[in-house]
Amino acid sequence: MSREEFSQLPLFQKIKTLYMEGTFVVGIRYYRHKVNLYLLEDEYVEVFYNHKEDKIDKIDFLPRDHSRMKFYLDQIKIG
């Protein structure tokens, strides 16, 4: 599945795809979210879970040059 195809999926289908095809890497706390990082093929995908509202706010690819990457560097290998 391409990056574009994944981005066009509805939220529930993104969740299913990550569960079935992705690999959980690590979870962090980031402001009011718990962010779970998944590896999907060769791309990192973040799932932003808002525990106060008990819902997923966003699922999106993590650009490798994003400042948030520093929170994950001890758990991932960038190739």
N, C-alpha and C positions, 0 to 999 in steps of 0.2 A: 504494500500500500504506500502510495506516495505521500509526501508531506502535505500537498495540496488536497488530496483526497481525505486524509485524516482531518484536516482543518475544516472541511465542509460537513463533516458528520455532526448529527445532533449530539448533545451532551451524553445521553444514555448510551449511544453507540461508541463514543470515545471511551467511556468507562469500560464497556464490554471489551473493546479492542485492547485496551491496556491490560485488563485482567487476563485475557486469553493469550495475547501475543507479546505483551511487555514483560519486563523484568523490574521488580521493585528494587531500588538502589538504596534510598535513605529517606528519612523524614526529618524535617526541621521545623522550628517555630519561626514565623516571619510576621511581625506585627500581630494582627489579629487572626492570622491563618496558621493552620498546620499545613505545610507544603510537603507533599510526597513526590519524590523524583523517581521517574521510571525511565528505563532504556527501551526504546521501541526501534528495532533494527539498529541503526547507527545514530539515532537522534535521542536527545534527552527531552522528556516531557514532564512538566510540572502540573500537579493537581492541587489547587488551592481550596482547602476545606475550611469553612468558617464554622468553628465549633459552637459559637454563641447562637447562630441561626440554624445549626445542624444541616448545612447544605454545602454543596460544591459551588464555589463562585466562578471558577475558571479552570480550564484545562488548556495549556498552551505549550508550545515548544520553547525551550530555554536556549537563547542564543549563546554560543560559546564565549562571546566577549561581554556578556552581561555581568554587572557588578555582583549580582547574587551568586554567581558561580563560585566565589571564594568560600561560601558556606559549605559547598559540596566537595571541594578539592581533595580533602583527605579520604573521601569515599569513592572517587571516580578516577578513571584513567582517560585522559584526553589524548586522542591519537591524531 
